[in-house]
Amino acid sequence: MPDLRSGSNALFLVWEEYDELGQRTGLLREDVTRYLARIKEAGLIDFEPHTRGIRVLDRDALASAGSVAR
């Protein structure tokens, strides 16, 4: 199992559901769905439909990719 604490691109999982992410960001669930699909398409995250857990593949790129979802 990878060390979750080592390096900025170590395995990182997001467990919040789309509704929770929407509440935290002030977005509608539909917008969260659309933005996550775009970020996944860019190769920054990965997830399986109808399965909880979003795998962050590149934390550094995700942090600097504010315009990816727009």
C-alpha positions as CSV (number, residue, x, y, z in Angstrom):
1,M,0.0,0.0,0.0
2,P,1.4,3.4,-0.9
3,D,2.4,5.8,1.9
4,L,-0.3,8.4,2.0
5,R,1.9,10.9,3.7
6,S,4.9,11.0,1.4
7,G,5.2,13.5,-1.5
8,S,2.7,15.9,-2.8
9,N,1.5,13.4,-5.4
10,A,1.1,10.4,-3.1
11,L,-2.2,8.6,-3.3
12,F,-5.0,11.0,-2.1
13,L,-8.7,10.1,-2.0
14,V,-11.6,12.4,-1.6
15,W,-14.6,10.7,0.1
16,E,-17.2,13.5,0.0
17,E,-20.2,12.9,-2.2
18,Y,-21.2,15.3,-5.0
19,D,-23.8,16.9,-2.8
20,E,-21.2,17.5,0.0
21,L,-18.7,19.0,-2.5
22,G,-21.5,21.2,-3.9
23,Q,-22.2,22.5,-0.4
24,R,-18.6,23.2,0.3
25,T,-18.0,25.0,-2.9
26,G,-21.4,26.7,-3.3
27,L,-22.1,24.8,-6.5
28,L,-25.2,22.8,-7.6
29,R,-24.7,19.0,-7.7
30,E,-25.1,19.1,-11.5
31,D,-22.2,21.6,-11.8
32,V,-20.0,19.5,-9.5
33,T,-20.7,16.5,-11.8
34,R,-19.9,18.5,-14.9
35,Y,-16.7,20.0,-13.4
36,L,-15.5,16.6,-12.1
37,A,-16.0,15.1,-15.6
38,R,-13.8,17.8,-17.1
39,I,-11.1,17.4,-14.5
40,K,-11.2,13.6,-15.0
41,E,-10.9,14.1,-18.8
42,A,-7.8,16.2,-18.1
43,G,-6.2,13.2,-16.2
44,L,-6.1,14.9,-12.8
45,I,-8.6,12.7,-11.0
46,D,-10.2,9.3,-11.5
47,F,-13.4,7.8,-10.2
48,E,-15.9,5.1,-11.1
49,P,-19.6,6.1,-11.7
50,H,-21.9,5.3,-8.8
51,T,-18.9,4.4,-6.5
52,R,-17.7,6.5,-3.6
53,G,-14.2,7.9,-3.7
54,I,-12.4,10.2,-6.1
55,R,-8.7,9.4,-6.6
56,V,-6.5,12.4,-7.1
57,L,-3.9,11.5,-9.6
58,D,-1.8,14.7,-9.6
59,R,-2.3,17.0,-6.6
60,D,0.2,19.6,-7.9
61,A,-1.5,19.9,-11.3
62,L,-4.9,19.9,-9.7
63,A,-4.0,22.7,-7.4
64,S,-2.8,24.9,-10.2
65,A,-5.5,24.0,-12.7
66,G,-8.2,26.4,-11.5
67,S,-9.3,27.1,-15.1
68,V,-9.7,23.4,-16.1
69,A,-13.3,23.3,-14.8
70,R,-14.4,26.5,-16.3
